[in-house]
């Protein structure tokens, strides 16, 4: 109660709302980064398949594994960012 009165009297801001905003920003950056990474993997894989069509199966497999790893890291980053807001 006393803390609320001091905050109102001094015009202090609520720092918890800042933390929630930063967590949302971090989650958004993680999602954007993952999208860019998977897009680059797909584009480079298509170029590689166009250059060597006989290696399409190996390239496709490696592309899927790399995309799954990026997606896992992005999910982990989003969870950490949202947990940091608590």
Protein Blocks (a to p, Z undefined) as FASTA:
>chain_A
ZZmmmmmmnopacfklmmmmmmmmmmmmmmmmmmmmmmmmmmmmmmmmmmmmmlmmmmmm
mmmmmmmmmmmmmmmmmmmmmmmmZZ
